[in-house]
């Protein structure tokens, strides 16, 4: 779709969404890559009072955010920095607040994709680098979930994506932009070394120890609560989001988009048949 200008894509597939207004300061940036305990961490942060923490699932729920995320990606990768500024200053808190305005935390895909920019944009927010101890297990989990977007198969869902704006942006932002950009062309081929390089990049930012915590789900409540200066809850740590539950949640949250796409496909087909009728009659 690189040959189609962005203004035309937004004209055809634009999704009207309200621009949220920031009411509270950003407090937590959990910048670990997807499938690094992001859902468990999000639920834990909610338990600790960081409500609402943005997660990848928020991008496929109203108000729809993937179109705005695509705009941020274009600004990050296609816009040169202003004279005297650094690359991480191309995106400001105002840019991110078009998506995160009502959130006091962010984790998962958006946080990982824009980690250096978010850390610069919200200098008072604490940073959690959530990791997986078992790299092979992380890769397998990603392949079973986000790997679908990496493959971008030309299937029934691909056909439907042209007939509903929300499905179009899932494909365009995820399959044609986020996954190939973040994983250097292919998650299947590059996922593991990109993960290791990414973790090293965050460590290499040299953030002071009082601002950043490297943490894994296996570490549980104690180090997380100590870092955030919170009391340890008297309840088990949230259990997470296994691949089967992830797939079921995707189907549930996008069901209306798929139904509308099918209706639009049939309506479009009917228009073509009606329009072709007089031509066929003349022949």
C-alpha positions as CSV (number, residue, x, y, z in Angstrom):
1,X,0.0,0.0,0.0
2,X,3.0,2.3,-0.1
3,X,1.9,3.5,-3.5
4,X,-1.4,4.9,-2.1
5,X,-1.0,8.4,-0.4
6,X,-1.8,8.5,3.2
7,X,-4.4,11.3,2.7
8,X,-6.4,9.0,0.5
9,X,-6.2,6.1,3.0
10,X,-7.5,8.4,5.7
11,X,-10.2,9.7,3.4
12,X,-11.5,6.3,2.6
13,X,-10.8,4.4,5.8
14,X,-10.8,7.2,8.4
15,X,-12.4,6.3,11.7
16,X,-13.9,9.2,13.6
17,X,-12.5,9.0,17.1
18,X,-12.5,11.5,20.0
19,X,-9.2,13.0,21.1
20,X,-8.8,12.1,24.8
21,X,-7.7,14.9,27.1
22,X,-5.0,14.2,29.6
23,X,-6.5,14.6,33.1
24,X,-3.7,12.9,35.1
25,X,0.0,12.7,34.5
26,X,1.6,9.7,32.9
27,X,3.0,7.6,35.7
28,X,4.2,4.2,34.4
29,X,5.8,3.1,31.1
30,X,6.0,-0.7,30.9
31,X,8.1,-1.0,27.7
32,X,8.6,-4.8,27.4
33,X,7.7,-6.4,24.1
34,X,4.3,-8.0,23.7
35,X,4.0,-11.5,25.3
36,X,6.4,-10.4,28.1
37,X,3.7,-10.6,30.7
38,X,2.1,-7.4,29.5
39,X,-1.5,-8.4,30.3
40,X,-0.5,-9.7,33.8
41,X,1.4,-6.5,34.4
42,X,-1.5,-4.3,33.2
43,X,-3.9,-6.1,35.6
44,X,-1.3,-5.7,38.4
45,X,-1.0,-2.0,37.7
46,X,-4.7,-1.6,37.8
47,X,-4.8,-3.4,41.2
48,X,-2.2,-1.0,42.4
49,X,-4.3,2.0,41.3
50,X,-2.8,2.8,37.9
51,X,-6.2,2.9,36.2
52,X,-6.2,3.0,33.2
53,X,-3.1,1.4,31.7
54,X,-3.2,1.2,27.9
55,X,-2.6,-2.2,26.4
56,X,-2.6,-3.5,22.8
57,X,-6.2,-4.7,23.2
58,X,-7.2,-1.1,23.6
59,X,-6.2,-0.4,20.0
60,X,-9.0,-2.7,18.7
61,X,-11.7,-1.4,21.0
62,X,-13.6,1.9,20.7
63,X,-12.4,4.6,20.6
64,X,-10.3,3.1,17.8
65,X,-6.6,3.9,18.0
66,X,-4.7,2.1,15.2
67,X,-5.2,4.9,12.7
68,X,-3.6,7.4,15.1
69,X,-0.9,4.9,15.9
70,X,-0.1,4.6,12.2
71,X,0.2,8.4,12.1
72,X,2.7,8.3,14.9
73,X,4.7,5.6,13.2
74,X,4.9,7.7,10.0
75,X,6.0,10.7,12.0
76,X,8.7,8.6,13.8
77,X,10.1,7.0,10.7
78,X,9.4,9.4,7.8
79,X,9.8,12.9,9.4
80,X,13.3,14.3,10.0
81,X,13.9,15.8,13.5
82,X,13.7,19.6,13.9
83,X,17.1,21.4,13.9
84,X,18.7,21.1,17.3
85,X,16.5,18.3,18.5
86,X,17.2,14.6,18.8
87,X,15.3,11.8,17.0
88,X,13.4,10.9,20.2
89,X,12.0,14.4,20.4
90,X,10.1,14.1,17.1
91,X,7.1,12.8,19.0
92,X,5.9,14.7,22.0
93,X,3.5,14.1,24.9
94,X,0.8,15.9,22.8
95,X,1.3,13.4,20.0
96,X,1.0,10.4,22.3
97,X,-1.9,11.9,24.1
98,X,-4.0,11.5,21.0
99,X,-4.1,7.9,22.1
100,X,-3.1,7.9,25.7
101,X,-4.8,11.0,27.0
102,X,-6.9,9.2,29.6
103,X,-4.2,6.7,30.6
104,X,-1.7,6.9,33.5
105,X,0.2,3.9,32.3
106,X,1.0,2.2,29.0
107,X,2.3,-1.3,28.2
108,X,2.5,-3.8,25.3
109,X,2.9,-3.0,21.7
110,X,2.7,0.7,21.6
111,X,5.0,1.1,24.6
112,X,7.7,-1.1,23.0
113,X,7.5,0.5,19.5
114,X,7.8,4.0,20.9
115,X,9.8,3.3,24.1
116,X,12.6,5.9,23.7
117,X,10.2,8.5,22.5
118,X,7.8,7.8,25.4
119,X,10.6,7.9,28.0
120,X,11.6,11.3,26.6
121,X,8.0,12.6,26.3
122,X,7.1,11.7,29.9
123,X,10.2,12.4,31.9
124,X,8.5,11.9,35.3
125,X,7.0,8.5,34.5
126,X,8.7,5.4,36.0
127,X,9.9,2.8,33.5
128,X,9.4,-1.0,33.8
129,X,11.4,-3.2,31.4
130,X,9.3,-6.3,31.6
131,X,11.2,-9.3,30.2
132,X,10.9,-13.1,29.8
133,X,13.5,-15.3,31.3
134,X,12.9,-18.0,28.6
135,X,13.5,-16.5,25.2
136,X,12.4,-19.6,23.4
137,X,9.1,-19.6,25.3
138,X,8.6,-15.9,24.5
139,X,9.2,-16.6,20.8
140,X,6.8,-19.5,20.7
141,X,4.1,-17.4,22.5
142,X,4.6,-14.6,20.0
143,X,4.4,-16.9,17.1
144,X,1.1,-18.4,18.3
145,X,-0.5,-14.9,18.7
146,X,1.2,-11.9,17.0
147,X,2.7,-14.2,14.4
148,X,-0.6,-14.0,12.5
149,X,0.1,-10.3,11.8
150,X,3.6,-11.1,10.7
151,X,2.4,-13.6,8.1
152,X,-0.3,-11.3,6.7
153,X,-2.0,-14.1,4.8
154,X,-4.2,-13.4,1.9
155,X,-7.2,-15.1,3.3
156,X,-10.9,-14.5,4.0
157,X,-10.0,-12.0,6.7
158,X,-7.7,-10.2,4.3
159,X,-10.6,-9.8,1.9
160,X,-12.9,-8.5,4.6
161,X,-10.3,-5.9,5.7
162,X,-11.0,-3.8,2.6
163,X,-14.7,-3.4,3.5
164,X,-14.5,-2.2,7.2
165,X,-12.3,0.7,8.3
166,X,-11.4,-0.9,11.6
167,X,-10.2,-4.1,9.9
168,X,-8.3,-2.1,7.3
169,X,-6.3,-0.4,10.0
170,X,-5.6,-3.7,11.8
171,X,-4.0,-4.9,8.6
172,X,-2.4,-1.7,7.5
173,X,-1.0,-0.7,10.9
174,X,-0.1,-4.1,12.2
175,X,0.7,-6.3,9.2
176,X,2.1,-3.7,6.8
177,X,3.8,-1.3,9.3
178,X,4.4,-2.3,12.9
179,X,5.4,-6.0,12.6
180,X,7.8,-5.6,9.6
181,X,9.3,-2.4,11.0
182,X,9.9,-3.5,14.5
183,X,11.1,-7.0,13.6
184,X,13.2,-5.8,10.6
185,X,11.1,-7.4,7.9
186,X,10.1,-10.8,9.6
187,X,9.3,-11.8,13.1
188,X,9.7,-15.5,12.2
189,X,13.3,-14.9,11.0
190,X,14.4,-12.1,13.3
191,X,12.3,-12.2,16.4
192,X,14.8,-13.5,18.9
193,X,17.8,-11.3,18.0
194,X,15.5,-8.2,17.8
195,X,14.2,-9.0,21.3
196,X,17.8,-9.3,22.6
197,X,18.8,-6.1,20.8
198,X,15.8,-4.2,22.1
199,X,16.4,-5.2,25.7
200,X,20.0,-4.1,25.4
201,X,18.9,-0.8,23.9
202,X,16.6,0.0,26.8
203,X,19.4,-1.0,29.3
204,X,21.8,1.2,27.3
205,X,19.7,4.3,27.8
206,X,21.4,4.7,31.2
207,X,18.3,5.6,33.1
208,X,18.9,6.1,36.9
209,X,18.0,3.1,39.0
210,X,15.3,4.9,40.8
211,X,13.5,5.4,37.5
212,X,13.7,2.0,35.9
213,X,13.0,-1.6,37.0
214,X,13.9,-4.7,35.1
215,X,11.2,-7.2,36.0
216,X,9.5,-10.5,35.0
217,X,6.2,-12.0,35.9
218,X,8.0,-14.7,37.9
219,X,9.3,-11.9,40.2
220,X,5.8,-11.2,41.5
221,X,4.5,-8.4,43.6
222,X,7.4,-7.6,45.9
223,X,10.0,-5.9,43.5
224,X,7.2,-4.2,41.6
225,X,5.5,-2.7,44.7
226,X,8.9,-1.6,46.1
227,X,9.8,0.2,42.9
228,X,6.4,1.9,42.7
229,X,6.2,2.6,46.5
230,X,3.0,0.6,46.9
231,X,1.8,-1.9,49.5
232,X,1.9,-5.5,48.4
233,X,-1.7,-6.7,47.7
234,X,-3.0,-9.7,49.6
235,X,-3.9,-11.6,46.5
236,X,-2.2,-13.8,43.9
237,X,-0.4,-12.0,41.0
238,X,-2.6,-11.9,37.9
239,X,-2.2,-15.0,35.8
240,X,-1.9,-13.5,32.3
241,X,-3.2,-14.0,28.8
242,X,-2.4,-17.4,27.2
243,X,-2.5,-17.8,23.4
244,X,-5.9,-19.5,23.3
245,X,-7.5,-16.7,25.5
246,X,-5.8,-14.1,23.3
247,X,-7.3,-15.5,20.1
248,X,-10.8,-15.8,21.7
249,X,-10.6,-12.2,22.9
250,X,-9.5,-11.0,19.5
251,X,-12.5,-12.7,17.9
252,X,-14.9,-11.3,20.5
253,X,-13.7,-7.7,20.2
254,X,-13.6,-7.6,16.4
255,X,-16.8,-9.6,15.8
256,X,-18.9,-6.6,14.8
257,X,-16.2,-5.3,12.5
258,X,-16.2,-8.6,10.6
259,X,-20.0,-8.7,10.4
260,X,-20.1,-5.2,9.0
261,X,-17.4,-6.1,6.5
262,X,-19.5,-9.0,5.2
263,X,-22.5,-6.8,4.9
264,X,-20.5,-4.2,3.0
265,X,-19.1,-6.9,0.7
266,X,-22.6,-8.1,-0.2
267,X,-23.8,-4.5,-0.7
268,X,-20.8,-3.7,-3.0
269,X,-21.4,-6.9,-4.9
270,X,-25.1,-6.1,-5.4
271,X,-24.1,-2.6,-6.7
272,X,-21.7,-4.1,-9.2
273,X,-24.4,-6.6,-10.4
274,X,-27.0,-3.8,-10.8
275,X,-24.5,-1.5,-12.6
276,X,-23.4,-4.3,-14.9
277,X,-27.0,-5.2,-15.8
278,X,-27.6,-2.6,-18.5
279,X,-24.2,-3.3,-20.1
280,X,-24.9,-7.0,-20.2
281,X,-28.3,-6.4,-21.8
282,X,-26.8,-4.3,-24.5
283,X,-24.3,-7.0,-25.3
